[in-house]
Amino acid sequence: MASLIITATPVAGVKVIQRVSRGDERGSLARLFCQKELAEAGWHSPIVQINHTLTREPGMVRGMHFQHSPHAEMKLVSCIRGAVWDVALDLRADSTTFLQWYAHELSADNGCALLLPEGVAHGFQVLQQNSELIYCHSAFYTPEVEDGVHPLDPELAIEWPLPPHGLSARDQQLPFITRAFSGVRC
Ligand SMILES: Cc1cn([C@H]2C[C@H](O)[C@@H](COP(=O)(O)OP(=O)(O)O[C@H]3O[C@H](C)C(=O)[C@H](O)[C@H]3O)O2)c(=O)[nH]c1=O
């Protein structure tokens, strides 16, 4: 019996992963990751790092981050406390959905996660106080090839449910997409 239900999104390769919660009188059990089940969703490499973020205030935004090849990474982003508006932005030069974004509410209650292929930037906005995310990464954190685009870029027009605030100094300096941007290759 499946422990993860996979649903495609309008952005190529980005999937919503719904955790099946198995409850009893003590509480519940759900699986965060399964290589076998997520192979169907396109997860093709071992997890090499798992990160955890706590973001305190509703409205705070982190992103839009990605890593360049050869350290381009798949991410599985799961919310284990609170709720976030999770955004995937397709930066792949050869993608049919280049520069398109997709957002999904992830929460501890709805048990949803978002799977992002390599070349898709990730960001999120906190919807509830003290929201926590778990990230499974298929590539090691490599600052030399880390990059990003501005989450408030008017050309991308990403919809944020709340007035964005609390961007890090780094995120505030991220570039807007220009006409010269031809995408990333993974
Ligand atoms: C990602 C990462 C960061 N760091 C260090 C670098 C900084 O000193 C500090 C915070 O990093 P950063 O400001 O990049 O963290 P966020 O802004 O939360 O970015 C994260 O959230 C966005 C939305 C993502 O999708 C990325 O996976 C992730 O970068 O942790 C590490 O030491 N290891 C790591 O793996």
The ligand as a MOL file (V3000), in Angstrom:
LIG
                    3D

  0  0  0     0  0            999 V3000
M  V30 BEGIN CTAB
M  V30 COUNTS 35 37 0 0 0
M  V30 BEGIN ATOM
M  V30 1 C 21.5410 25.5730 2.2890 0
M  V30 2 C 22.6600 25.6040 3.2930 0
M  V30 3 C 23.0360 26.7700 3.9100 0
M  V30 4 N 24.0600 26.7320 4.8300 0
M  V30 5 C 24.4260 27.9520 5.5250 0
M  V30 6 C 24.6960 29.1590 4.6460 0
M  V30 7 C 24.2670 30.3150 5.5120 0
M  V30 8 O 25.3110 30.6650 6.3730 0
M  V30 9 C 23.1310 29.7440 6.3570 0
M  V30 10 C 21.7690 30.0820 5.8030 0
M  V30 11 O 21.8220 29.7580 4.4220 0
M  V30 12 P 20.7760 30.4110 3.4420 0
M  V30 13 O 20.6310 31.8690 3.7660 0
M  V30 14 O 21.1190 30.0170 2.0420 0
M  V30 15 O 19.4720 29.6380 3.8770 0
M  V30 16 P 18.0410 29.8780 3.2680 0
M  V30 17 O 17.8510 31.2760 2.8070 0
M  V30 18 O 17.1040 29.3020 4.2360 0
M  V30 19 O 18.0280 28.9730 1.9810 0
M  V30 20 C 17.4280 27.7040 2.0680 0
M  V30 21 O 16.0880 27.8990 1.7800 0
M  V30 22 C 15.8420 28.0160 0.3870 0
M  V30 23 C 14.3970 28.3740 0.1560 0
M  V30 24 C 16.2550 26.7680 -0.2960 0
M  V30 25 O 15.5540 26.1330 -1.0900 0
M  V30 26 C 17.6210 26.3290 -0.0490 0
M  V30 27 O 17.7060 24.9090 -0.0350 0
M  V30 28 C 18.2630 26.8200 1.1850 0
M  V30 29 O 19.3590 27.5610 0.7380 0
M  V30 30 O 23.3060 28.3190 6.3280 0
M  V30 31 C 24.7140 25.5740 5.1400 0
M  V30 32 O 25.6460 25.5810 5.9710 0
M  V30 33 N 24.3510 24.4280 4.5330 0
M  V30 34 C 23.3440 24.3850 3.6260 0
M  V30 35 O 23.0490 23.2980 3.0920 0
M  V30 END ATOM
M  V30 BEGIN BOND
M  V30 1 1 1 2
M  V30 2 2 2 3
M  V30 3 1 2 34
M  V30 4 1 3 4
M  V30 5 1 4 5
M  V30 6 1 4 31
M  V30 7 1 5 6
M  V30 8 1 5 30
M  V30 9 1 6 7
M  V30 10 1 7 8
M  V30 11 1 7 9
M  V30 12 1 9 10
M  V30 13 1 9 30
M  V30 14 1 10 11
M  V30 15 1 11 12
M  V30 16 2 12 13
M  V30 17 1 12 14
M  V30 18 1 12 15
M  V30 19 1 15 16
M  V30 20 2 16 17
M  V30 21 1 16 18
M  V30 22 1 16 19
M  V30 23 1 19 20
M  V30 24 1 20 21
M  V30 25 1 20 28
M  V30 26 1 21 22
M  V30 27 1 22 23
M  V30 28 1 22 24
M  V30 29 2 24 25
M  V30 30 1 24 26
M  V30 31 1 26 27
M  V30 32 1 26 28
M  V30 33 1 28 29
M  V30 34 2 31 32
M  V30 35 1 31 33
M  V30 36 1 33 34
M  V30 37 2 34 35
M  V30 END BOND
M  V30 END CTAB
M  END
